[in-house]
Amino acid sequence: MKEIKAFIHRNRITDVIHALKEGGFRNLSIVDVQGTLKALDNKEQDYSVKLGSAVISEIKLELVCEAERVDDVVQLIRQHARTGQPDAGWIYVTDIGRAIQIDG
């Protein structure tokens, strides 16, 4: 099993979610985060006094899949998270040592 985390621009998340669901990936976690991706425009960027840095509101997408499906997930995210900028986000893939289902 692999865990995939992707940090992408907020305006791309809808297309990414639809593509992943069409690809058979259902258990997605979507979290609003502040990050340091390059802003697409001035409206997207804020200044965090707490952090002392310019930030944007990003989306952290998380999902778990079989190792054989990682390339499919990465391809879908890369294809649908594009913004036209050289640095439109990041995808991280990590190993999961153990996954335990919580029974109802």
SELUMGU-30655 format. One record per residue: x, y, z of N, C-alpha, C in turn. Coordinates in steps of 0.1 Angstrom, whole numbers. Example, Ala and Ser with C-alpha at 12.3 -4.5 7.8 and 13.67 -1.06 7.14 Angstrom:
# residues 2
n.u/n.v/n.w/ca.u/ca.v/ca.w/c.u/c.v/c.w
132/-57/78/123/-45/78/132/-33/78
128/-22/71/137/-11/71/129/0/79
This chain:
# residues 104
n.u/n.v/n.w/ca.u/ca.v/ca.w/c.u/c.v/c.w
8/-12/0/0/0/0/9/12/0
4/23/-7/11/35/-7/2/47/-3
7/57/3/0/69/6/5/80/-4
-5/87/-10/-1/98/-19/-7/111/-13
2/121/-12/-2/134/-8/1/143/-19
-8/152/-22/-6/162/-33/-10/176/-28
-1/185/-30/-4/199/-26/-6/207/-39
-18/211/-41/-22/218/-54/-29/231/-51
-31/238/-62/-38/251/-61/-53/248/-60
-59/256/-52/-73/254/-48/-82/254/-61
-79/262/-71/-88/262/-82/-87/250/-91
-78/241/-88/-77/228/-96/-83/216/-90
-87/217/-77/-91/205/-69/-103/198/-75
-113/206/-80/-125/200/-85/-122/190/-97
-114/195/-106/-110/186/-118/-103/174/-113
-94/176/-103/-86/164/-98/-95/154/-92
-104/159/-83/-113/149/-76/-121/142/-86
-127/149/-96/-136/142/-106/-127/131/-114
-115/135/-118/-107/125/-125/-103/113/-117
-100/115/-104/-97/104/-95/-109/95/-93
-120/101/-91/-133/93/-89/-136/85/-101
-134/91/-113/-137/84/-126/-127/72/-127
-115/74/-122/-104/64/-122/-106/53/-112
-117/54/-104/-119/44/-94/-114/46/-80
-109/58/-78/-103/62/-64/-114/69/-57
-118/64/-45/-130/69/-38/-126/75/-25
-117/69/-17/-115/74/-4/-104/85/-4
-109/97/-6/-100/109/-7/-102/118/6
-91/123/10/-92/134/21/-87/147/14
-95/157/17/-91/170/11/-91/180/23
-79/187/24/-77/195/36/-72/209/31
-78/220/36/-74/233/33/-61/236/41
-51/240/34/-38/244/41/-33/257/36
-24/263/44/-16/274/39/-3/269/34
1/274/23/14/269/17/21/280/10
32/276/4/41/286/-2/43/284/-17
33/277/-24/33/276/-38/32/290/-44
38/292/-56/37/305/-62/23/309/-65
18/320/-61/4/325/-63/2/326/-78
-10/323/-83/-14/324/-97/-17/339/-100
-22/346/-90/-24/361/-91/-24/367/-77
-25/380/-77/-25/387/-64/-37/384/-55
-48/380/-60/-60/376/-52/-57/363/-44
-49/355/-50/-46/342/-43/-37/343/-31
-29/353/-31/-18/354/-21/-22/363/-9
-18/359/3/-20/366/15/-6/367/22
-6/375/32/6/376/40/2/371/54
9/361/59/6/356/73/16/362/83
10/370/91/18/377/102/23/366/111
15/356/114/20/345/123/32/338/117
32/336/104/43/328/98/54/338/93
51/351/92/60/360/86/64/358/72
54/354/64/57/350/50/45/351/42
47/353/29/36/352/19/31/338/18
18/336/18/12/323/17/0/323/7
-4/311/3/-16/310/-5/-24/299/2
-37/299/-1/-46/288/4/-44/277/-6
-39/266/-2/-37/254/-10/-46/243/-6
-47/232/-14/-54/220/-10/-44/209/-8
-45/202/3/-37/189/4/-47/178/2
-44/170/-8/-52/158/-12/-44/146/-7
-51/137/0/-45/125/5/-53/113/0
-47/102/-3/-53/90/-6/-44/78/-5
-49/66/-3/-42/54/-1/-46/45/-13
-36/38/-19/-39/29/-30/-29/18/-30
-32/8/-38/-23/-3/-40/-11/2/-48
0/-4/-45/13/0/-52/12/0/-67
4/-9/-72/3/-10/-87/-5/2/-93
-12/9/-85/-20/20/-90/-14/34/-88
-2/34/-82/4/47/-79/6/55/-92
11/49/-102/14/56/-115/1/62/-120
-10/55/-119/-23/60/-124/-27/72/-116
-26/72/-103/-29/83/-95/-21/95/-98
-8/93/-99/2/104/-101/-2/110/-115
-4/102/-125/-7/107/-138/-20/116/-138
-30/111/-131/-43/118/-131/-41/132/-124
-34/132/-112/-32/144/-105/-24/154/-114
-13/149/-119/-4/158/-128/-12/164/-139
-20/156/-146/-28/160/-157/-38/171/-154
-45/169/-142/-56/178/-139/-53/189/-129
-41/189/-124/-37/199/-114/-29/210/-121
-27/209/-134/-18/219/-141/-24/233/-140
-15/243/-139/-20/257/-138/-14/265/-149
-4/260/-157/3/267/-167/16/273/-161
18/272/-148/31/276/-142/40/264/-141
54/267/-141/63/256/-140/62/249/-127
58/255/-116/56/249/-103/42/250/-98
34/240/-102/19/240/-99/16/232/-87
26/226/-81/23/218/-69/33/206/-68
30/198/-58/39/187/-55/31/174/-51
36/163/-55/30/150/-52/41/142/-44
37/136/-33/46/128/-25/40/114/-24
48/104/-25/44/90/-24/52/83/-13
45/77/-3/52/71/8/47/56/10
55/48/15/51/34/19/42/34/31
32/25/31/24/23/43/28/9/49
33/9/61/37/-4/67/26/-13/70
14/-7/73/3/-15/78/-10/-7/76
-20/-13/71/-33/-6/70/-44/-15/77
-51/-9/86/-61/-17/94/-75/-11/92
-84/-18/87/-98/-13/85/-105/-12/98
-113/-2/100/-121/0/112/-135/-6/109
-138/-17/115/-151/-24/112/-162/-16/119
-174/-17/112/-186/-10/117/-191/-16/129
